[in-house]
Amino acid sequence: MDRSAEFRKWKAQCLSKADLSRKGSVDEDVVELVQFLNMRDQFFTTSSCAGRILLLDRGINGFEVQKQNCCWLLVTHKLCVKDDVIVALKKANGDATLKFEPFVLHVQCRQLQDAQILHSMAIDSGFRNSGITVGKRGKTMLAVRSTHGLEVPLSHKGKLMVTEEYIDFLLNVANQKMEENKKRIERFYNCLQHALERETMTNLHPKIKEKNNSSYIHKKKRNPEKTRAQCITKESDEELENDDDDDLGINVTIFPEDY
């Protein structure tokens, strides 16, 4: 079976499976983006989360927050209010932790050059922890990620360790991150639409396509200000410059085992 046929088989199998996530469906803020990618021949999404604010209660043994071993006291993909957190904290018996988790998207791509297009748009849109992984069996995966998360412990052994005023402060920070997260998703979707339109046109002109691929490979050698997509506004540039994510490199990992 050739690679294209194998990719179509993987895509059909993945999209026919039931959604086994806790929510059971794609988050509202990324439905259009996910549908847009899945309608393209060269992509399909394997998982996504639009971003969420969580309150988790874990056992008193250990220090790491592992969601699979936690009690989910509160989860929302929208802005969060203090009263909801205070009510949820009353149910905590162990160590409760407030978290903000930003947008994450995993996309399997037909070819590496397809993943490169998505990766470039993700970086330019503010998702600077994005990367490409290539499996031994030829599966090329793109992960869209950023690092503007938040994780703060609030209680220990069921006892609240912070004031309500501090909780209110944390929620303001988390909500600001949620709003910025939504802006980045919209920016990524808009830039991606423009990029794929250009990619479709350049497929008809091999010389232009070769030039575009070469430009991507040498992207790290350029001035970062000159490599941003034209669809990003000056205001958006300033937001990204103030971001604490500073790794703009291309992250490509080759899996050593079957993937």
Buried (B, 14 or more C-beta within 10 A) or exposed (E): EEEEEBBBEBBEEBEEEEEEEEEEEBBEBBEEBBEBBBEBEBBBBBBBBBBBBBBBBBEEEEEEBEEEEBBEBBBBBBBBEBEBBEEBBEEBEBBBBBBBBBBBBBBBBBEBBBBBBBBBBBBBBBBBBBBBBBBEEBBBBBBBBBEBBBEBBBBEEBEBEBEEEEBEEBBEEBBBBBEBBBEBBBBBBBBBBEBBEEBEEBEEEEEEBEEBBEEBEEBEEEEBEEBBBEBBEEEBBEBBEEBEBEEEEBBBEEEEEEB
